[in-house]
Amino acid sequence: MKEKLLFVTKGGENCDEGFSYVLELAKTLNSGIAVLMVYNKRIMETYEDVMAAVAFAEAGQLETVKELMNGQEKEIREIQDRKIKELTERCGEISIDFDYRIATGDTISAIKDFLKGMPNIDMVLLSPNLSENKKVIDLKKLIKNITKPIVSITKPAAAGV
């Protein structure tokens, strides 16, 4: 069974940040890549969206609330599908095995669940969109719960003038 790198990222438009590093590492190690894209449990992400939904609900316009929520789910799925297609194509261009899974909820639990079913994962690599914000993932808790090597990918520092 070929070993794989697990790239964990928060779903969304910038979910592919850090993927170039993972791709180069996979080429060097002659391994495959598995992507775990994690979404928050909340569908509605902005305060304005929540307030609009509350206003429509209070006005008895439940169909409008459903349309608002379904529209956001559809937009999330479209971004997700487009990004997965892009990542798949990038791996295919250089013949690297590629798998992915979508998860909702706590990132650490999602990683643990993923690793239970995938014993051939060698290393866990965290996207910059996870590792740059301590509110998104607690690295100390992650290290206590995951026995694989963990790499936290960060954005390059801006050059000082």
N, C-alpha and C positions, 0 to 999 in steps of 0.2 A: 504494500500500500504506500503510495507516494505521500510524503509529508506535506503539510500545508501551513501557510501563515494565515492567521486570523486578523483581519482588518476590521476594527470596530469603529463605527461612525454614527453620529446622530443624523437621522434622516432629514432631508431638506436640500435646498439648492446648493449648499457648499459641502455636501456629504463626501465629495471626492477629494477634499483637501488632504494632502499627505499620501494619496494613492500612488503618485509617481515614485515616491520613496519605496513603498511596498512592492511595486512592480519591479523596480531595479533590484531590490533585495531578493525577490523570488527568482529573478533571472540568475543572479549570482549563486544562490543556493540550490538552483534547479528544483524548486518546489512549486506547489500550486498555491492559489489564493482562495480563501473563503472570506466573504464579506458579511458582517452582521450589521444591519442597519436598524438602529433603535429609535423609536418614536416615543414621545411622552404619552401618557394615557389621555391627556387632554387633547381633544380635537381642535378646539378653538384656542388660538394662541395669543391673541391680543385682547387687551382690556376693552377696546372698542367693539370687538366681535361679541364679547360676553355681554356688554351693555346693550348692544343692538338686539341680541337674542332675548334678553330680559324684557326690553321694551316691547318687542313683538309679542312675547308670551303674555305679558300683562294686558296687552290690548286684545288678547284672545286670538291672535293670528298665528296659530300653531303651525299651519302649513308653511308660512314664511320662515319660521324658525327651522323647520325641517329642511327647507330649501337652502337656507343659509349653511346649515351643518353639512348637508349632502354636497353642496358646492365646494366646501373646504375639503371634504374627504376626496372628492373627485380631483381637485387640484393637487392634493398630496399624492394621490396614486399616479397622476400624470407625471409629476416630477420624479417620483420613485421609479417608474417604468423607464423614463428617459435616461436617468442616471445609471440604472442597472444595465441598460442596453449599451451605453457608452463604455462602462467598465468592462463588460463582456467583450466588446469589440477590441478594446485596448489589450486585453489578455489574449484574445484570439490572434491578433496580429503577430504575436511573438510566441505562440503555442504554449501558453501557460494555462493549466487547468484552473477553472473558475467555478465557484459555488457561491450562493448567497442565501441569506435568510433574513426575513423581516421580523422584528419583534416590537412589542409595545410594552412600556412600563419601565421598571427599574433596570438600569444598564448592567449593574453587577449581576443581578439575577439572570438577565438575558444571556450574559456571557457564560455563567455557570451552566445554565440549561443547554446552551449550544455545545459546550465542551463535553458534557455527558454523552452526547450522541456522536461526537467527532473525536475519538481518541488519537487521531493522527495529526492533530494540531501541534506544531512545534513551538510557536511563539504567538503572543497576542500583541498587536500593534494598535495603539489608540490614536485616532484621528485628532488633529489639532482642535476640531470643534468640540471634542470631549475633554481633552487634557488641559485646555487653556482656562477652563472655568471650573473652579472647585465645587460649585453648586451642582454641576452636572454629574460629576463622578468623584467619589472620595478614593484617592489612590491608595491610602493606607488600608482602607477596608477591602479594596480590590486585591491588594497584595496578600492580605490574610486569607482571602477566599479562593484565590486562583493559584494553582501550583505551577503553571507554565511561566516562562520568562515573559515579562511585560515591558514593552517599549512605548514610551509616550512621545509621540511625534509633535513637535512644536513648529510654529511658523518661524521662518528666518527673521532674525532681529533686523530692524531697520538701520541703515547706515547713518551714523551721526555726522553732523556737519561741523 
